[in-house]
Amino acid sequence: MMLAVNLFLWVVVVVLGVMVAMRGTDLFRENVRDSIIEFLRLIPRIALGVIGSGFIADAMPQDLIIPWIGPQSGMLGVAIATLGGAATSGGPVVGFSIAAAALKSGGGAPQVIAYVTAWSLFSIQRLIGWEIPSMPSRVVWLRATVSVPLPFLAAAAAMLLHRP
Amino acid sequence: MPRRRRKPFDFSTAIVFFISAISGVTVYLREGQERFFAIFRSDVLLFGNMLPKMLAGCLIGGFVTLLLPRELVARLVGAESGLLGLLIATATAVVLPGGPFTIYPVAGAFLGIGADAGTAIAFITSWMVLGYNRALVWELPFFGPDFVLWRIAVCVPLPFIAGILGRMAIRAFALQMDSPR
């Protein structure tokens, strides 16, 4: 499975790379260099989040997490996770660290999916910092309003499928 | 198109670092060295396994940015309406890499050339919940492929639902979406 995912991704990289290289080798070289720099800059932050979330999960008392957003917490747990996701400010390091810690310390998968979905859809920082300045504000508010059911729908689908 | 440089360390990363350090010390003191290193080892292993995928994600992002200029995306999405419009908006947002600094201007642009707000909503929602770039580069190292693939699978209908709800709301309440902010 892992091997197939890796293989597929690198086939895509090669195909796209050839397409870019056909437009010019300098363009290709510059693009690859930029992407590698981007990758190297991301490593410390993501490594910190991944490793940190493991410790946070272990340090957190499980009897605090499980009743609230554990697998048995049902739609109430989904609602709590959705509120938590919408209230989380900060970039992906913060959002994913909290979500991973919650999953590792006994949070249910549907609840964690609701958290990630809500955080993706409503992150106040992104709404105010990016979306409102670049879009008509009526569209932004309409989008936010119609997005309210979405974390619940994603969690319900995960519950019905019993996955992940 | 110049990319916005991300600082390797910022304020919210500092907070994560601080809480992680306290948690690490807590685990070490409360449960001992062995447990501490067991957690450390398994997370480093997870992260190491995801590194090739993260690199692939960064490279694909760079190539697609070059091959699929945002003017083209705006024209592609802006020209279609109906359910096909929602489908194209959803699909292009999945493959379009980049952060909010590329996505919102594109959505704004195709609103400007006549796409309806429902299409823009589907586009933004798709980028938020289905975008491969963030899933590959950010989410995978935290959760591993099984969780991420299932999360994406249950989220596939969401952009359509948001787009259709948006259109229904516009019709039901006779909202004026084309007036200036």
HADDOCK unambig.tbl for C-alpha pairs under 7 A between the chains (distance, minus, plus):
assign (segid A and resid 6 and name CA) (segid B and resid 53 and name CA) 6.38 0.50 0.50
assign (segid A and resid 9 and name CA) (segid B and resid 56 and name CA) 6.33 0.50 0.50
assign (segid A and resid 10 and name CA) (segid B and resid 56 and name CA) 6.36 0.50 0.50
assign (segid A and resid 13 and name CA) (segid B and resid 56 and name CA) 6.41 0.50 0.50
assign (segid A and resid 13 and name CA) (segid B and resid 59 and name CA) 6.64 0.50 0.50
assign (segid A and resid 13 and name CA) (segid B and resid 60 and name CA) 5.63 0.50 0.50
assign (segid A and resid 16 and name CA) (segid B and resid 63 and name CA) 6.17 0.50 0.50
assign (segid A and resid 17 and name CA) (segid B and resid 63 and name CA) 6.58 0.50 0.50
assign (segid A and resid 20 and name CA) (segid B and resid 63 and name CA) 6.62 0.50 0.50
assign (segid A and resid 31 and name CA) (segid B and resid 62 and name CA) 6.15 0.50 0.50
assign (segid A and resid 32 and name CA) (segid B and resid 59 and name CA) 6.44 0.50 0.50
assign (segid A and resid 35 and name CA) (segid B and resid 58 and name CA) 5.38 0.50 0.50
assign (segid A and resid 35 and name CA) (segid B and resid 59 and name CA) 5.33 0.50 0.50
assign (segid A and resid 35 and name CA) (segid B and resid 62 and name CA) 5.92 0.50 0.50
assign (segid A and resid 39 and name CA) (segid B and resid 55 and name CA) 5.99 0.50 0.50
assign (segid A and resid 39 and name CA) (segid B and resid 58 and name CA) 6.14 0.50 0.50
assign (segid A and resid 41 and name CA) (segid B and resid 8 and name CA) 5.22 0.50 0.50
assign (segid A and resid 42 and name CA) (segid B and resid 8 and name CA) 6.36 0.50 0.50
assign (segid A and resid 44 and name CA) (segid B and resid 8 and name CA) 6.88 0.50 0.50
assign (segid A and resid 45 and name CA) (segid B and resid 8 and name CA) 6.52 0.50 0.50
assign (segid A and resid 45 and name CA) (segid B and resid 9 and name CA) 6.77 0.50 0.50
assign (segid A and resid 45 and name CA) (segid B and resid 13 and name CA) 6.72 0.50 0.50
assign (segid A and resid 47 and name CA) (segid B and resid 47 and name CA) 6.69 0.50 0.50
assign (segid A and resid 48 and name CA) (segid B and resid 17 and name CA) 6.74 0.50 0.50
assign (segid A and resid 49 and name CA) (segid B and resid 16 and name CA) 6.89 0.50 0.50
assign (segid A and resid 50 and name CA) (segid B and resid 43 and name CA) 6.47 0.50 0.50
assign (segid A and resid 50 and name CA) (segid B and resid 47 and name CA) 6.91 0.50 0.50
assign (segid A and resid 50 and name CA) (segid B and resid 141 and name CA) 6.76 0.50 0.50
assign (segid A and resid 50 and name CA) (segid B and resid 142 and name CA) 5.28 0.50 0.50
assign (segid A and resid 51 and name CA) (segid B and resid 40 and name CA) 6.48 0.50 0.50
assign (segid A and resid 51 and name CA) (segid B and resid 43 and name CA) 5.35 0.50 0.50
assign (segid A and resid 51 and name CA) (segid B and resid 44 and name CA) 6.61 0.50 0.50
assign (segid A and resid 52 and name CA) (segid B and resid 20 and name CA) 4.49 0.50 0.50
assign (segid A and resid 53 and name CA) (segid B and resid 20 and name CA) 6.89 0.50 0.50
assign (segid A and resid 54 and name CA) (segid B and resid 39 and name CA) 6.38 0.50 0.50
assign (segid A and resid 54 and name CA) (segid B and resid 43 and name CA) 6.70 0.50 0.50
assign (segid A and resid 55 and name CA) (segid B and resid 20 and name CA) 6.36 0.50 0.50
assign (segid A and resid 55 and name CA) (segid B and resid 23 and name CA) 5.39 0.50 0.50
assign (segid A and resid 55 and name CA) (segid B and resid 24 and name CA) 5.22 0.50 0.50
assign (segid A and resid 55 and name CA) (segid B and resid 27 and name CA) 6.84 0.50 0.50
assign (segid A and resid 56 and name CA) (segid B and resid 20 and name CA) 5.96 0.50 0.50
assign (segid A and resid 56 and name CA) (segid B and resid 23 and name CA) 5.12 0.50 0.50
assign (segid A and resid 58 and name CA) (segid B and resid 27 and name CA) 6.80 0.50 0.50
assign (segid A and resid 59 and name CA) (segid B and resid 23 and name CA) 5.41 0.50 0.50
assign (segid A and resid 59 and name CA) (segid B and resid 26 and name CA) 6.29 0.50 0.50
assign (segid A and resid 59 and name CA) (segid B and resid 27 and name CA) 5.75 0.50 0.50
assign (segid A and resid 90 and name CA) (segid B and resid 12 and name CA) 6.05 0.50 0.50
assign (segid A and resid 93 and name CA) (segid B and resid 13 and name CA) 6.62 0.50 0.50
assign (segid A and resid 94 and name CA) (segid B and resid 12 and name CA) 6.70 0.50 0.50
assign (segid A and resid 94 and name CA) (segid B and resid 16 and name CA) 6.58 0.50 0.50
assign (segid A and resid 96 and name CA) (segid B and resid 139 and name CA) 6.85 0.50 0.50
assign (segid A and resid 96 and name CA) (segid B and resid 142 and name CA) 6.84 0.50 0.50
assign (segid A and resid 100 and name CA) (segid B and resid 142 and name CA) 6.14 0.50 0.50
assign (segid A and resid 100 and name CA) (segid B and resid 143 and name CA) 6.52 0.50 0.50
assign (segid A and resid 113 and name CA) (segid B and resid 151 and name CA) 6.30 0.50 0.50
assign (segid A and resid 117 and name CA) (segid B and resid 129 and name CA) 6.44 0.50 0.50
assign (segid A and resid 120 and name CA) (segid B and resid 128 and name CA) 5.59 0.50 0.50
assign (segid A and resid 120 and name CA) (segid B and resid 129 and name CA) 6.55 0.50 0.50
assign (segid A and resid 121 and name CA) (segid B and resid 128 and name CA) 6.32 0.50 0.50
assign (segid A and resid 130 and name CA) (segid B and resid 100 and name CA) 6.35 0.50 0.50
assign (segid A and resid 130 and name CA) (segid B and resid 101 and name CA) 6.96 0.50 0.50
assign (segid A and resid 131 and name CA) (segid B and resid 104 and name CA) 6.16 0.50 0.50
assign (segid A and resid 134 and name CA) (segid B and resid 104 and name CA) 5.93 0.50 0.50
assign (segid A and resid 134 and name CA) (segid B and resid 105 and name CA) 5.93 0.50 0.50
assign (segid A and resid 134 and name CA) (segid B and resid 108 and name CA) 6.47 0.50 0.50
assign (segid A and resid 135 and name CA) (segid B and resid 104 and name CA) 6.79 0.50 0.50
assign (segid A and resid 135 and name CA) (segid B and resid 108 and name CA) 5.33 0.50 0.50
assign (segid A and resid 136 and name CA) (segid B and resid 180 and name CA) 6.63 0.50 0.50
assign (segid A and resid 136 and name CA) (segid B and resid 181 and name CA) 4.98 0.50 0.50
assign (segid A and resid 137 and name CA) (segid B and resid 181 and name CA) 5.62 0.50 0.50
assign (segid A and resid 138 and name CA) (segid B and resid 177 and name CA) 6.47 0.50 0.50
assign (segid A and resid 138 and name CA) (segid B and resid 181 and name CA) 6.85 0.50 0.50
assign (segid A and resid 139 and name CA) (segid B and resid 117 and name CA) 6.34 0.50 0.50
assign (segid A and resid 139 and name CA) (segid B and resid 177 and name CA) 6.65 0.50 0.50
assign (segid A and resid 142 and name CA) (segid B and resid 166 and name CA) 6.64 0.50 0.50
assign (segid A and resid 143 and name CA) (segid B and resid 121 and name CA) 5.66 0.50 0.50
assign (segid A and resid 143 and name CA) (segid B and resid 166 and name CA) 6.91 0.50 0.50
assign (segid A and resid 146 and name CA) (segid B and resid 162 and name CA) 5.73 0.50 0.50
assign (segid A and resid 146 and name CA) (segid B and resid 165 and name CA) 6.02 0.50 0.50
assign (segid A and resid 146 and name CA) (segid B and resid 166 and name CA) 6.14 0.50 0.50
assign (segid A and resid 147 and name CA) (segid B and resid 162 and name CA) 6.04 0.50 0.50
assign (segid A and resid 150 and name CA) (segid B and resid 158 and name CA) 6.25 0.50 0.50
assign (segid A and resid 154 and name CA) (segid B and resid 154 and name CA) 5.42 0.50 0.50
assign (segid A and resid 154 and name CA) (segid B and resid 155 and name CA) 5.64 0.50 0.50
assign (segid A and resid 157 and name CA) (segid B and resid 154 and name CA) 5.84 0.50 0.50
assign (segid A and resid 158 and name CA) (segid B and resid 154 and name CA) 6.30 0.50 0.50
assign (segid A and resid 163 and name CA) (segid B and resid 150 and name CA) 6.61 0.50 0.50
assign (segid A and resid 164 and name CA) (segid B and resid 146 and name CA) 6.77 0.50 0.50
assign (segid A and resid 164 and name CA) (segid B and resid 147 and name CA) 5.49 0.50 0.50
assign (segid A and resid 164 and name CA) (segid B and resid 150 and name CA) 5.61 0.50 0.50
